[in-house]
Amino acid sequence: MSDSAAFFDLDKTIIATSSTLALGRSFYAAGLISRRDVVKGAYAKFVYHLGGADETRMDRMRDDLARTVTGWEESKVRAIIEATLFELIDPLVYDEAATLIEEHHAAGRDVVIVSSSGDEVVKPVGVMLGADHAVATRMVVEDGVYTGDLDFYAFGAFKAEAMRSLAAEHGWDLAACYAYSDSATDVPMLEAVGHPFAVNPDRALRREATKREWPILEFKHPVPLRSRFPRIPTPSKPLTVGIAGAAVVAAAGWQAARVRGRRAG
């Protein structure tokens, strides 16, 4: 049993884009979202790459996107993701992140993906990357369809809480653990471990990392996934993946905003 772990954010830390934002064209092709949603999602992705998905920007997108997920069939969503995800992720894994994953495994540490994207996306990506565990947002499903409500939102302090729970479950010493993220919203995740690293940090995280003397890493070289993880099977039904809206994670974020609002009231 490992006595420590390495926790990785996913988007813009391991991969050079947002894993969920890129699935929108596939949702559109399956009739789950409208062309208007695709255009909105393309704008959301543009904003994401310009400045990162900070809480204010996410709040602006949630109001428009949250309505989309309600009533979607879970099995259909998972089938779309299964058919498209490899083609999405394959050219976008940072070579530097893949090297770190290999080094942590070689040192006997477990690797954990911690992402605010839905577990429908994060878990299969974790399998592709050889991760040992995954923490992700979970949506409520009733009678096979998404209700639009949230079971767990893997964002901010909730990520750190999940990390502490996993550490207690597996006997990891968090002081000996590592964490990597690009976003200031993940400061609680980085604070939770003894070895925090800012990766391609947004401006707010860069300031925080500089102030706290956390190491700053720059990942610049996406490579095909199979070149680093050659045992990955090719999906039997690949589909073209383009850019657009992240309805599942946006709905989760919208619901979390509602929860925060009720608590504040």
C-alpha positions in Angstrom: 0.0 0.0 0.0 1.3 3.5 -0.9 1.8 6.0 1.9 1.4 9.0 -0.3 -0.3 10.2 -3.5 0.0 12.8 -6.3 -3.2 14.8 -7.0 -3.6 16.3 -10.4 -6.2 18.7 -11.7 -7.2 17.7 -15.2 -8.0 20.6 -17.5 -5.0 22.7 -18.5 -2.9 20.7 -16.0 -2.8 17.2 -17.6 -4.5 18.1 -20.8 -4.3 21.3 -22.9 -8.0 22.1 -22.9 -11.2 21.7 -21.1 -12.2 18.0 -21.3 -15.9 18.7 -21.0 -16.2 21.9 -23.1 -14.8 20.0 -26.1 -17.7 17.5 -26.1 -20.4 19.9 -27.2 -20.3 19.1 -30.9 -20.9 15.4 -30.1 -23.9 16.3 -27.9 -25.2 18.5 -30.7 -24.8 15.7 -33.3 -26.8 13.4 -30.9 -29.6 16.0 -30.6 -29.0 16.8 -26.9 -28.2 20.5 -27.5 -29.1 23.1 -30.0 -26.9 25.0 -32.5 -27.3 28.1 -30.2 -25.8 26.0 -27.3 -22.9 25.1 -29.6 -22.2 28.8 -30.3 -22.4 29.7 -26.6 -20.1 26.8 -25.8 -17.6 27.9 -28.4 -17.6 31.3 -26.7 -17.2 29.7 -23.3 -14.2 27.7 -24.5 -12.6 30.9 -25.9 -13.1 32.7 -22.6 -11.7 29.6 -20.7 -8.5 29.6 -22.8 -8.1 33.4 -22.5 -8.2 33.6 -18.7 -9.1 30.3 -17.1 -12.5 29.1 -15.7 -12.6 31.3 -12.6 -15.8 31.3 -10.5 -17.1 34.6 -11.9 -16.9 33.4 -15.5 -18.4 30.0 -14.6 -21.3 31.7 -12.9 -22.1 33.7 -16.1 -22.2 30.5 -18.1 -24.1 28.4 -15.6 -27.4 30.3 -15.9 -27.5 29.6 -19.7 -26.2 26.0 -19.6 -27.8 24.5 -16.5 -31.2 24.1 -18.1 -29.7 21.9 -20.8 -28.8 18.8 -18.8 -32.2 18.2 -17.1 -33.9 15.2 -18.6 -30.9 13.9 -20.5 -30.6 10.1 -20.4 -27.5 9.1 -18.5 -26.9 6.0 -20.7 -27.0 8.2 -23.9 -24.5 10.7 -22.4 -22.1 7.9 -21.3 -22.3 6.3 -24.7 -21.5 9.6 -26.5 -18.5 10.2 -24.2 -17.3 6.6 -24.6 -17.3 7.0 -28.4 -15.7 10.4 -28.5 -13.4 10.8 -25.5 -10.3 9.1 -26.9 -10.3 11.2 -30.0 -10.7 14.3 -27.8 -7.9 13.4 -25.3 -5.5 11.6 -27.6 -3.5 14.7 -29.0 -3.9 16.9 -25.9 -2.0 15.3 -23.0 1.0 17.3 -21.8 4.2 15.4 -22.2 5.4 16.9 -19.0 2.3 15.8 -17.1 2.6 12.2 -18.5 6.2 12.2 -17.3 5.2 13.3 -13.8 2.5 10.6 -13.6 5.1 8.0 -14.5 7.6 9.3 -12.0 5.1 9.3 -9.2 4.1 5.8 -10.0 7.8 4.8 -10.1 8.2 6.3 -6.7 5.4 4.2 -5.3 2.8 6.9 -5.1 -0.9 6.6 -6.1 -2.0 9.0 -8.8 -5.4 10.8 -8.3 -7.3 12.9 -10.9 -9.3 15.6 -9.1 -11.5 17.6 -11.5 -14.7 19.6 -11.4 -15.8 17.9 -14.7 -18.4 15.2 -14.4 -17.4 11.7 -13.4 -18.7 10.5 -16.8 -15.7 12.2 -18.3 -13.1 12.1 -15.5 -13.2 8.4 -14.7 -12.5 7.2 -18.2 -9.8 9.8 -18.7 -8.3 8.5 -15.4 -8.3 5.0 -16.8 -6.6 6.2 -20.0 -3.9 7.9 -17.9 -3.3 5.0 -15.6 -4.6 6.9 -12.6 -5.4 4.9 -9.4 -8.4 7.1 -8.3 -10.6 9.9 -9.6 -12.5 12.6 -7.8 -15.2 14.3 -10.0 -18.5 16.1 -9.9 -21.5 13.7 -9.6 -24.9 14.5 -10.9 -28.2 13.2 -9.5 -29.8 10.6 -11.7 -33.4 9.3 -11.2 -35.1 6.8 -13.4 -32.1 6.9 -15.8 -32.2 10.7 -16.4 -30.3 13.7 -14.9 -32.5 15.8 -12.6 -30.3 18.9 -12.8 -29.4 18.5 -9.1 -26.0 17.8 -7.7 -24.8 14.9 -5.6 -21.2 16.2 -5.2 -19.4 19.3 -6.7 -15.7 18.8 -7.0 -14.8 22.5 -6.9 -12.7 24.6 -4.5 -12.8 23.5 -0.9 -14.8 20.4 -1.8 -11.8 19.1 -3.7 -9.7 19.4 -0.6 -12.3 17.7 1.5 -12.4 14.8 -0.9 -8.6 14.5 -0.9 -8.6 14.4 2.9 -11.2 11.7 2.9 -9.2 9.6 0.4 -6.1 10.1 2.4 -7.8 8.8 5.6 -9.2 5.9 3.7 -5.9 4.8 2.1 -3.5 5.8 4.8 -1.7 8.6 2.9 0.3 11.2 4.8 -0.9 14.5 3.1 2.3 16.2 4.2 4.2 13.8 1.9 1.7 14.2 -0.9 1.9 16.3 -4.1 -0.7 18.4 -5.9 -0.8 20.1 -9.3 -3.2 22.7 -10.6 -3.5 25.7 -13.0 -6.3 27.6 -11.2 -6.6 29.9 -8.2 -9.9 28.2 -7.4 -7.7 25.1 -6.5 -5.7 26.9 -3.7 -7.5 24.7 -1.1 -6.4 21.6 -3.0 -2.8 22.9 -3.1 -2.9 23.9 0.5 -3.9 20.4 1.6 -0.6 18.8 0.7 3.0 19.2 1.6 4.2 19.6 -2.0 2.0 22.0 -4.0 2.8 23.0 -7.6 1.2 25.6 -9.8 1.1 24.4 -13.4 0.5 26.9 -16.2 -1.1 29.1 -13.5 -3.7 31.7 -14.2 -2.7 35.2 -13.0 -4.3 34.9 -9.5 -2.6 31.5 -8.9 0.7 32.8 -10.1 0.5 35.7 -7.6 -0.4 33.3 -4.8 2.3 30.7 -5.7 4.9 33.5 -5.9 3.8 34.8 -2.5 3.9 31.3 -0.9 7.0 30.3 -2.8 5.2 27.3 -4.4 7.1 26.0 -7.4 5.7 27.1 -10.8 5.8 24.6 -13.7 5.2 25.4 -17.4 3.7 22.6 -19.5 3.9 23.3 -23.2 4.2 20.1 -25.2 0.9 18.2 -25.9 1.6 14.7 -27.3 -0.6 11.8 -28.6 -1.8 9.9 -25.6 -0.9 6.5 -27.1 2.8 7.6 -27.4 3.0 7.8 -23.6 0.4 5.2 -22.7 0.7 2.6 -25.5 -1.6 0.0 -23.9 -4.7 2.2 -24.5 -7.2 0.4 -26.9 -8.6 2.3 -29.8 -12.4 2.9 -29.4 -14.5 0.9 -31.9 -16.8 3.8 -32.8 -14.8 7.0 -32.9 -16.6 10.2 -33.6 -15.3 13.7 -34.5 -15.1 15.9 -31.5 -15.3 19.7 -31.7 -15.7 22.7 -29.4 -18.8 23.7 -27.4 -20.6 23.8 -24.1 -20.0 21.7 -21.0 -23.6 21.1 -20.0 -23.0 18.4 -17.4 -20.4 20.3 -15.4 -22.1 23.6 -15.9 -25.3 22.2 -14.4 -23.3 21.0 -11.5 -21.8 24.4 -11.0 -25.2 26.1 -11.3 -26.6 23.8 -8.6 -23.7 24.5 -6.4 -24.3 28.2 -6.8 -27.9 27.7 -5.8 -26.7 25.8 -2.7 -24.3 28.6 -1.8 -27.1 31.1 -2.3 -29.4 29.2 0.1 -26.7 28.9 2.7 -25.9 32.7 2.4 -29.6 33.4 2.9 
